[in-house]
Amino acid sequence: MRLRPSSRPFLRAAAFAGAAVLAACGGPARTAGDGEGDVGGTVVIATAAEPATLFPPVAATTTQGAAVVDQVFDRLVDLGDSLNTVGNRGFRARLAQRWEWAPDSLSVTFHLAPNARWHDGRPVTARDVAFSFAVSADPVSGGPFSAFLANVDSVSAPDANTAVAWFKRRLPTQLFDLTYYLYVMPEHLLRAVPRDRLAGAPFARQPVGSGRFRFAAWEKGQRLELAADAGNYRGRPLLDRVVWSVAPDFGSATIRFLGGDADFFETLRPEYVGRVARNASLRLLPYPSLDYGFLQFNLRAAENNAAPHPLFADPALRRALTMGVDRERVVRNAFDTLAAVAVGPVPRALFPAWPRLRQLPYNPPLARALLDSLGWRAGPDGARARAGVPLAFTVLVPTSSAVRQRMAVLLQGQLGALGARVRVEPLEVGAFNERLQARRFDAAVGGWHSDPSPAGVQQTWGGAGARPGGSNFGSYVSAAFDAQVDSALGTTDAARAEAHWLRAYQTAVDDAPAVWLFEPRLIAGAHRRVRVLGLRADGWWARLSEWSIPAGERIGRDRVGLR
């Protein structure tokens, strides 16, 4: 799982599946050499949020930031469309033209493309790889990504075009863990910047990478533009430009797409699906999801993270509150048929054995009885308290997601029926993420966009992620959970791994660090003039450099600057 808290509303249409998804995702890779008629044009992407920085280890922890930095920067190798994370199968060359493993599998040697260049013209070297690893593996500068690189001992550069990564132990996902979480950055532009200032340095506003698109412009709150790198070592992209048009909210972003001011919108709400389907100029593109959402409890005090939370440190209370939530009703009211009830700290796509997970039942009478047994007594007004402490807390929700705001209100009502007094606090997405990262909250309606590897659960719900800089914002810590995850990741036997994952996820379900709410079914909208490829579950933008607009279907913004 990549540590990407997503601000999008997680909406997809259940009716669009099967062959439609394959059509959206399939097709061979294309380059500019496949036909001059495909080269050129601008795609405008409507969005309701923008990254806070373009420094890769921090930017890529959000869906908005990852979509941009994946175009500007390169990895050593890329995960293939199969999304296989074990061994080498399916991985594609990027900065590394080829790689080979040592006989003991404790080191891998990457041979870099000799013609790879930074966008300022300097050659990309193995020293850049070693520097990027050091920065990304440092919690001060690498943030949550540093935990994923913990199994890498070091990266050396025996010569300009050779980088060697050394591992502490053999794991099935060694190549994925190293390369998926390591964007190669230019040492000559960043080495003089203190690591604790990298995310806010000028480079983070005007980055220089080696990807097929180069940074062009960023007007905060308005637009972010990338331009084709015409001389790129992997070939120029088919598009001339990609522009993210930043709207003040989700509804405004949708209107920009429907009104023709944008060509693509990643997630349509149910009420807009019909409008797109009836518009001859637009089309619907379903694509697979690795997203899930939840009401997360903070197990540490919001005012003092060194102290336990006065309410949520108690697992029995968390279980009682969970049993008072009709998750099926909440999800159906918020999504209609466009989402399923979540099963735990993992999307179904990453754990096919999910039906074997025992869920806490929806049982309000049992929930009230459990609250009574814990000493939370209802007063004349129905509000509960224990030893003078009210059963009252605040739930944060991002304003960028109307669906999550709707869910927060539904949760407020259902938990209120148990005797809990819940205040909903809407926050702009930047402030919402800041509060989560600082652990200054009681509860929050959150969501994760997972990566293909289940290893990310260590950061989102494991003890490692509860440390400063991690993404386990609720500070859930369970030795039993961590041990089972570690065992699952350490075996190549599929049956044993599944058994360990089952015990790990069951532990989390029973401990209830969150109320597991929903898994969306996503559906994007695109203008018919844009040939869209590769809407993958791990990121709709995975093959953006291969999108194209036929010459005969281009419009004014394809030829002139968009301001």
CORGIQUI-V290118 format. One record per helix or strand of 3 or more residues. SS is the DSSP state (A for helix, B for strand). FROM is the first residue (numbers start at 1). TO is the last residue. Records with the same first field share a line. If there is no record, write none. Layout:
SS: FROM-TO / FROM-TO
This chain:
A: 19-25 / 32-34 / 36-38 / 56-59 / 63-72 / 126-137 / 139-142 / 145-148 / 174-180 / 187-190 / 195-200 / 202-204 / 250-258 / 270-278 / 315-323 / 327-335 / 348-350 / 352-356 / 364-373 / 402-418 / 429-437 / 454-460 / 464-466 / 479-489 / 494-511 / 544-546 / 551-553 / 556-558
B: 42-47 / 96-101 / 107-112 / 152-159 / 162-167 / 213-219 / 223-228 / 241-246 / 282-286 / 291-297 / 339-341 / 384-386 / 392-398 / 421-427 / 443-449 / 514-520 / 523-527
